[in-house]
Amino acid sequence: KQMLVLHLLPCIPNEANIVALGTYSGNVELWSVGRDNRIDGVCLYKEQYHEERITQISWANDSTQQLILITSSLDGRMCIFKNISLGSIQLADKYVLDP
């Protein structure tokens, strides 16, 4: 059984039972949270967008009040996702951050 290490765990603002997380391997994942606030084992979405550990993950609203997800990683990249649903997210922009 593969061990999942949660680095960061923010909830979707309007969906308290759905959380986004970033992993040490650079995956962005959406998970369903059970009633007792534990991850119940239902991964709704998983994709690798970073080459190294994700260090920050945050929800925000863009200028049109659309919900977006922002991630950054030790690989020096920042990703912005939009069109977020329970089964998918869409990469909108990817930036390389200067040290």
Summary of the structure (lengths in Angstrom):
residues: 99
radius of gyration: 13.1
end to end distance: 37.0
largest distance: 42.3
contacts: 272
relative contact order: 0.20
helix: 0%
strand: 57%
